[in-house]
Amino acid sequence: MGKTAEILKIGLPIMLGQACVVILSFADNIMIGWYGVNDLAASSFVNGVINLFIIMEMGFANGMTPVIGSQYGVGDRAGIGMTLKNSIVLNGIVAMAGLVIMAVIYAFLDRFGQEEQLLPLIRPYYIVVAVSTLFAMGFNTLKQFTDGTCQPIVSMSLLMGGNLLNIAGNWVLIYGKAGFPELGLLGAGISTLASRIIMFSVFLIYIMSSPRFREYASAFRSARISWTNIRRLFNLGFPLALQTGMETSTFTASAIMVGWIGATALAAHQIALTISQICFLLMLGLTSAVSILVSNAYGRNDIAGIRGYAARGYLLTLGVSVLFCTAIFIFRYGIIGLFTDSAEVTAVALSLLFVLFSYQFGDGLQLCFSNALRGIQDVKPIMLMAFISYYVIAIPASYILGFKAGLGPVGVWLGFPIGLTIAGIFYWLRFRSRLAKSRS
């Protein structure tokens, strides 16, 4: 089987799972957007803040993937069972710590410069979605295990079912259908919490009882908690959490800055960001497959394989982004019309789409080579690279272009292509350097 086919075999189920996340995000925003512009603006702010924690926690959990991938490459089932048990312990601690920090932020929600009429919508929604992050972290931990053992179809199936449940819950609880009260934005939050609890519970039961994972489940039960193993996982996960956190916080900062402009701009920002997440998550599916296959090759000490998977992965990622941008450009009016009938919001969202197209190259580059570096367990240098790209360059550029240059929401968004492209170039150069050292 060629490398492209191998990437697609693992990557397509992950992409389908990510497509479920995209569909849910679309459904959430469409349902909330039709309920009210203020509700959409409030959800944009809350999700901008809480998604920072979710993505940082996902990045942290991703530290187990190269470990499981390299163990899977040499058939070490006992090692995989131990890694899974210690990852659950470590990731549970991290998720609880994140919830404590979110509770502190809750006390200062009125200090973020959002419009006064949004705060009564923001507060209850924030609480419910924050609690749901515990179960999102649990699900992602189990997903890293099944993906790392080349069984991504399991998490894909659960994401499909769970997201259908979430959408049904939205319809019932946002609009007050089937005898339930009309809860608006809070109803969307409760539906998210319920679906995440169910998805995590079903996933855990399946892994522990399915014949497909019998040997791993047996190894999991007999494995001991090892603080040496936990320390190793922490050392891999922490840089990844910071890297993804710095990238995501750039988008969070943009949501806060756009919120200073007004509710109309913030609603348009949320629409454009939801569309952007489609391509991001699809590319993430492919590049996650790159990370898994690179880690398998790394376990076998196959340098040519590492290089080949990274190169093919980037070409596939570019292809996905080109197809995505073409489709969104052709159907841009209809897609935005799904979210809102406001002419003002539509006009701003259309202007942001062209900035969105401009940063797909950089986003694909940084996704592919950060995942390739993750696969070879070379994660510490990317912390500094991400800090320079996002905090030193992208966020200040967003502020200067948005407010000092007077470009408004478009100026704020122009920081994205700058930061993402610089990060991608940094990661690519580091990957080349590491392979050159391995070859010598």
N, C-alpha and C positions, 0 to 999 in steps of 0.2 A: 504493500500500500504506500503510495507517494505521500510526501509530507503535507501537501495541500489537502488530500483526502483525509489524512489523520486529523488535521486541524478541524476540518469541517465535521468529521464524525463526532468529535467531542464538542466542538464549538456550536454546532447547530442546535442541539438540545439546550445548551446554556443560553443561546440567543433566543430560543422560543420561550424559555423561562423568563428572560429579561423582557421579551415582548409582552408577557403577561403583566409584568410590573408597569410597562409603558401604558398598556390598555387600562390598568387600574388608575394610573395617574391621570390619564385622559378622562376617564369616567368620573373620577373625583372632581376634577376641575370643571368639567362640563356641567355636572349636577350642581356643584356649588355655585358656579358662574351664573347659571340660569336662576338659581335661588336669589342671588343678589350680588351686585358689584362689590359692596362692602364685605360681604362674606368671602368672596374670592380674594380680595385684598388682604383680609385677616388671615386666611389660610396660607397665602403667599408668604407673609411674614413668619408665621409659626413654622411652616414647613422649611423655610430657609434656615431658621435657627436649629430646629430639631434634626433636620437632615444632616446638618454638620456632625452631630453626635452619631447618628446612624451610620454615616459613611466612614467616620473615624473608627467606629467599632467594627465595621465590616473590614476596613483596612487592617486593623489589629488582628482580626480573626484570620485574615489572609496569610498571616505568618505561618500557619500550620500547613498550608497547601504545598510549599516546596519540601517540607519535611515529609509529609505523607506521600507526595509524588516521588521523591527519591527512594523512600522505603518501598513503595509499590513497584518501582523500577527493578528492584532486586528481590521482590517477593517476601519482604519482611512483614508478615501479618501480625506477629506479636508486637513489633515496634509500632505498627499502625494503631493497634488497640490501645497501647500506652499513650500514644500521642493524642488520640481522641479523648481519653479520660482526662488527661492533664489539661487539654485545651478547654474542655467544658468547665473545669474548675477555674482556670485563669480567666476565660472570657466572661464567666458569671461574675467574678469580682470586678472586672473592668466595666461591665454593664451596670452594676450597682453604683460604682463610682460615678459613672456618667449621669445616672439618675439624680444623684445628690447634687452634682453641679447644675443640672437643669432646674432643680428645685431652688437653688440660689438665684439663678437667672430670673426665675418666675417672680421673685420678690422685687425685681427692678424692671419689669416689663414697661412701666410707664416712663422709663428714662431713655428709651430707644428712639424717641422722636416721631413715633407713629401718631396718626391723627386720633384725636380724643374719642371719636365715635366708634373707632375700631376696637378699643380696649375691652368692652364687655363681650365682644365676640372672640377676641384673642384668648382671654384668660381660661375659660373652661375647656376650650379646644386644646390649648397647650397642655393642660394637666393630663387629659386622656391620652393624647398622642405620645407624651413623654413616658407614661407607664408602659405603653405598647412597645417601646424600644427594647425592653428586657426580653421580650419574646422574639423580636426581630433578630436580636443578637444570638439567641439560642438557635433559631432556624438557620442563620447563616453559618454558625459553627458546624452544624450537621451537614449543611450544603457543601462546605469545604471538604469534609470527609468523603461524601459520595462523589463529588467532582474529582477529588484527588485520586480516587480508586477507579476512575474512568467510568462512572455510573451516573452521568449528569441527568439522565432521563427521569430519575427518581425525584429530584428537586423540581425539575420542570413540571412533572405531573402534579405535584403538590401545589406549586405556584398557580397553575391553571385553576385547580379546584378552589384554592383559597381566595383567589382574586374574584372568581365568579360569586363566591359567598359574600365577599366584601361589597361588590357592586349591588347585589340584591339587598344587602343590609343598608347601603346608602339610600336606595330607592324607598325603602320602608321607613327609615328613621329621619332622613332629611325632610321628606315631604309629608310624613305622617300617614302612610298607607297601611292597609291590612289591620286597622284598629290600633296602630301604634301612634304615640304623640308626634306632632311635627316639631322636630328638634333643630332643624336647620344645620348649621355648621357643626354643632356639637354632635348631632346624629352621625355625621360623617366620621367624626373621631371615634365614637363608640363602635361603629362598624369596623373601623380599622383595628381597634384593640381586640374585639371578639375574633376576627378572622386570624390575627397573628397568634392568639392563644391556641386556637384550633389547629392551625398549620404546624406549629411547633410540637404540640402534643402528638398529633398523628405521625409526624416525621420520626420522633423518638421511638414510638411504639413500633413502627414499621422496621426501623433499623435493628431493634433488639429482638424482633420475632421473625423476620423474613429469612428463608433459607439462603437467599442471595448473599446475605451478610453474616451467616451463621459463624464462620471462622473469626471474623472481626469482632462480632458481639461476644464470643467466648473469650477472645483475647482482652477485650474491654473489661469484662467482668473480673478476670483474674489479674489484671494490671493494677499496680499500686501507684498512688500519687507520688510523684518524684519531683522534689523541688529543683533538682538539677535540670530535669526535663522542662519544668515550668519556666525556669530562668532562661533556657535556650529559646523557648517559644516567645517569651517576653522580649528577648533581644532581637528576634526577627519581627515580631508584631509591632513593637513600639515605633521604629522608624517608619513603617508602612502606615501606621495610624497618623503620625505627624504629617507625612507626605500627602495622604488623601485629605487630611484635615485642613492643611494649608490651601490645597486646591479648592476644596469645598467652601472654606471660609471666604475665599475670594468672591464666590457667588453669593454667600450670605451677606458679605459687606455690600455687595451691589444691591441686594434687596433692601437693605437698610438705607442706602443712599438714594435709591429710586423712591423709597417711601417718603423721603424728605420733599420730593417733588410733588407728590400727591397720590390719592387713591387711584385715579385713572392710570397714571404711569405705572403704579405698582401692579394693577390688574393686568396691564399689557405685558409687563415684565414676567408675570407668572405664566401667561399664555405662551410667550416665546420660549421661556425656560422649559416648560413642559414639552414643547416640540423639540427643543434641543436635547432633552433627556432621551428621546427616542433613539437618536443616532448614537448618543453616548452609551446607552445600555446595550445596543446591538454590537457596537464595537467592543464593549467590555466583554461580551460573550465570546467573541473571537479571540481577544487577547488573553482571556482567562484560559482558553484552550492552549494558547501559546505558552503560558506560564506552567501549566500542567505537563505538557510534552517536553518543554525545556527542563523541568525538574526531573522527569523520567530519564532524559538523556544525561543530565548532570549526575544522577545516581550511578549511571553506567560509565561515566567519564567519557562521553561521546561528544567531543568538541565540535565536530562537523555537524552532528545532529542539532546541537544547540544553535549554531549559526543558521542552519537551514530553516529550522522552525521559526526563528525570529524574522528572517527575511520574507518567508512566505506569508507569515502572519501579517506583516505590515502591508504587503501588496493586497491581501484580502481586505484588510481594514480600509485601505484607500478606496477600493472598489465599492464597499458598503457606503462610505461617506458620499461618494459621487452619486450613486443611485438615490440615496436619501435626499441630498440637496436638490437634485433634479425633480423628484416627486413633490417635494414641499413647495418648490418654486411654481410648478405647474398648478398645483391645487391650493395655493396659499390663501385665497379668499374664502374658499369653502371650508378649509380647516379652521381658520380663525373664527369663521361664522358659527362653528360648532360651540364655541365658548361664550360668545357674547353677540348681542345685536347693537351694542353701543358704537356709534360711528367714531367717537373720540378714542375709545380703547382700541378699536380696529386699526386706526391710522397709526397709532404709536407702535402697536404690535408689528405691523407691516414694516416699519422702519427698522425694527430690531432684527427682523428675519435676515436682512442682508448682512448684518454683523455676524449673526449666527453662522451663515454660510462660510464666512471668511475664516472662522477658527476651527473648522473641521479637520484641516490638514494638521495643524499643531496638536489638536486633541488626539487624533489617531496616532501621531508620532509618540506623544508622551505616554499614552496608554500601552502601546505595543512594547516599548522598550523599558518602561517601568515594570511591566509584567515579566519581561525577559530577565531583567535584573533580579526580580523576586524569585524566578525559577532557579537561578544559580546562587541564591541566598546571599546576594551582594546588595544589601538594603541600606546600610548606614549612610553612604555618601549621598543618597537621594534626599535626605533631610535638608542638608545645606542647599542643594540644588533647588529644591522646592521653595525654601525660604527666600532665596534670591529672586526666583522667577515670579512668585506670587506676592510676597510681602514687600520686597524692596522695589519691584517694578510694576506688577499688574495693579495692585490696589491703589497706589499713588497715581498711576496713570488714569485709572477710572475716575478718581476724584478731580484731577486736574482737567481732564477732557470734558467731564460732565458738568463741572461747576465753574472752574476758572476760565475754560474756553467757551463756556455757554452752550455746549452741545446737548445738554439734558440727558435723557435716558440713553440715547445713542452713544454719547460720550462715555457714560458709565460702562456701557457694554464693550466699548472699544478696548478696554483693559484686558478682556478675555483673550482675543487672538494674540496679543503681545505676550502675556504671561504663559499661555499654553505652548506657544511655539518655542519660546526660549527654554521652557522646561523640557520639551521633547528633544531639542538639540542637545541639551546637557545629558539626558539619559542615554541617547544614542552614542554620544562620544564616550561615555563611561562604559557602555556595553562593548564597544569596539576595543577599548583599552584593556578590559578584563580578558577578552578572548585573545588579544595579542600576547598578553602575559602568559596565558595558559598554553598557547602554541609554542612559545619560546621555552 
